[in-house]
Amino acid sequence: REEQVYRSICDKYKVEVKLPGKKGEEGKSNLEKYKELITEIYKEHNKDKLGEIDDLLAKYTGKEKTLYMAICKKYKVEPKVPESKK
Protein backbone atom coordinates (compact mmCIF):
# COMPACT_ATOMS: atom_id res chain seq x y z
CA ARG A 1 0.00 0.00 0.00
CA GLU A 2 2.80 2.46 0.84
CA GLU A 3 4.40 1.87 -2.55
CA GLN A 4 1.09 2.63 -4.30
CA VAL A 5 0.70 5.89 -2.33
CA TYR A 6 4.31 6.83 -3.07
CA ARG A 7 3.83 6.17 -6.80
CA SER A 8 0.64 8.27 -6.82
CA ILE A 9 2.44 11.18 -5.20
CA CYS A 10 5.32 10.88 -7.67
CA ASP A 11 2.84 10.85 -10.56
CA LYS A 12 1.00 13.88 -9.19
CA TYR A 13 4.17 15.96 -8.84
CA LYS A 14 5.82 14.50 -11.96
CA VAL A 15 8.77 13.17 -9.98
CA GLU A 16 10.67 10.03 -10.94
CA VAL A 17 9.81 7.03 -8.77
CA LYS A 18 12.84 5.84 -6.79
CA LEU A 19 12.39 2.56 -4.99
CA PRO A 20 15.36 0.83 -3.34
CA GLY A 21 16.51 -2.39 -4.93
CA LYS A 22 14.39 -1.96 -8.07
CA LYS A 23 16.06 -1.84 -11.46
CA GLY A 24 14.81 -0.65 -14.84
CA GLU A 25 14.26 -2.74 -17.93
CA GLU A 26 16.44 -5.80 -18.36
CA GLY A 27 18.18 -5.20 -15.02
CA LYS A 28 19.61 -1.85 -16.09
CA SER A 29 19.60 1.09 -13.73
CA ASN A 30 17.60 4.17 -14.67
CA LEU A 31 20.84 6.02 -15.28
CA GLU A 32 22.03 3.44 -17.82
CA LYS A 33 18.60 3.31 -19.46
CA TYR A 34 18.37 7.09 -19.88
CA LYS A 35 21.99 7.32 -21.03
CA GLU A 36 21.20 4.89 -23.85
CA LEU A 37 18.02 6.74 -24.80
CA ILE A 38 19.73 10.14 -24.82
CA THR A 39 22.66 8.71 -26.79
CA GLU A 40 20.23 7.44 -29.45
CA ILE A 41 18.73 10.91 -29.87
CA TYR A 42 22.07 12.70 -30.02
CA LYS A 43 23.47 10.18 -32.54
CA GLU A 44 20.62 11.07 -34.87
CA HIS A 45 20.09 14.77 -34.15
CA ASN A 46 23.23 16.33 -32.64
CA LYS A 47 26.45 14.28 -32.72
CA ASP A 48 28.40 17.18 -31.21
CA LYS A 49 26.60 16.57 -27.89
CA LEU A 50 27.62 12.89 -27.58
CA GLY A 51 30.69 13.78 -25.52
CA GLU A 52 28.60 15.79 -23.05
CA ILE A 53 26.12 13.09 -22.02
CA ASP A 54 27.96 12.01 -18.85
CA ASP A 55 28.28 15.65 -17.72
CA LEU A 56 24.59 16.27 -18.40
CA LEU A 57 23.56 13.17 -16.46
CA ALA A 58 25.80 14.20 -13.55
CA LYS A 59 24.20 17.66 -13.56
CA TYR A 60 20.71 16.13 -13.58
CA THR A 61 21.33 13.35 -11.04
CA GLY A 62 17.95 12.09 -9.87
CA LYS A 63 16.22 14.01 -12.67
CA GLU A 64 17.24 11.82 -15.60
CA LYS A 65 13.66 11.42 -16.80
CA THR A 66 13.15 15.20 -16.81
CA LEU A 67 16.34 15.64 -18.81
CA TYR A 68 15.32 12.93 -21.28
CA MET A 69 11.84 14.39 -21.74
CA ALA A 70 13.30 17.86 -22.36
CA ILE A 71 15.69 16.46 -24.99
CA CYS A 72 12.81 14.59 -26.65
CA LYS A 73 10.77 17.79 -26.76
CA LYS A 74 13.68 19.83 -28.15
CA TYR A 75 14.32 17.41 -31.00
CA LYS A 76 10.63 16.50 -31.48
CA VAL A 77 11.24 12.83 -30.69
CA GLU A 78 8.54 10.56 -29.25
CA PRO A 79 9.72 9.51 -25.74
CA LYS A 80 10.36 5.79 -25.24
CA VAL A 81 9.77 5.90 -21.51
CA PRO A 82 6.69 3.89 -20.49
CA GLU A 83 4.19 5.89 -18.48
CA SER A 84 3.41 4.76 -14.95
CA LYS A 85 0.39 2.49 -14.71
CA LYS A 86 -2.30 3.39 -12.23
N, C-alpha and C positions, 0 to 999 in steps of 0.2 A: 504494500500500500504506500509506503513512504517513497519508493521509487516512482510510482505513478504520480504522486503529488509533485515530486521534484521535477519530473519530466514536463508536467503541465505548467509549472512555474517557468521553466526554461523556455517552453514554447511561447508562453505569454509575453515574456520579455526578450524573445529572440536571442537567447543565450545558448551557446553550445552545451549539450549535456555532457557532463564529466562524471563518470561512475568508475570507482576504483576496480581494477582488475578486468575491465571490459576492453576488448580490442575491436577495431574496425573490421572491415571486410577482409576475409582470408587471413586473419590473424595480424594484420598490419595495424600499427598505431594510427591515430587520426593525423598526426604530423606527417607520417610517410604517405598516407592516402592523399592528403591535400598537396603535398609536394609533387606527387606524380600528376595530379590533376592540373596544377598550375603549370608544371613543366610542359604538359601537352598543349596548353593554350599558348604559352610563349613560343614553343617550337613552331607553331603555325602562324602566329600573329606578330610576334616581336622577339626575334632571336637575340637581340642585343640585351634583353633582360634576363636571359638564362643564367648568367653568372651572378645575378643578384637575388636569386630565389632563397638561398639560405639566410641571407641578411634580412630579407622581407619576413620570412617565417620567424626569425628571432625577434624582430621588432613586434610582430603580432602574436607572440606566444599566448596561447589560450584563446586566441581570436582567429584561428586559422580559417574557420568557416566564413567569417565576415570578410576576411581578405579574399578568399576564393570567390565569394559571391560578388564582391566589388570588381574583381578582375573579369568575371564572366559578363557583368553588366557593361564594363568599359569596352570590351571587344565583341559585345553582342553574341555571346556564346550561351547556349542552353546549359545550365548547371547540371552536373551528373550526380549531385548529392541527393540521396533519397530523403524525402520529407519524413518527419517523425509521424508515426501512426498513433492515432488516438483511440 
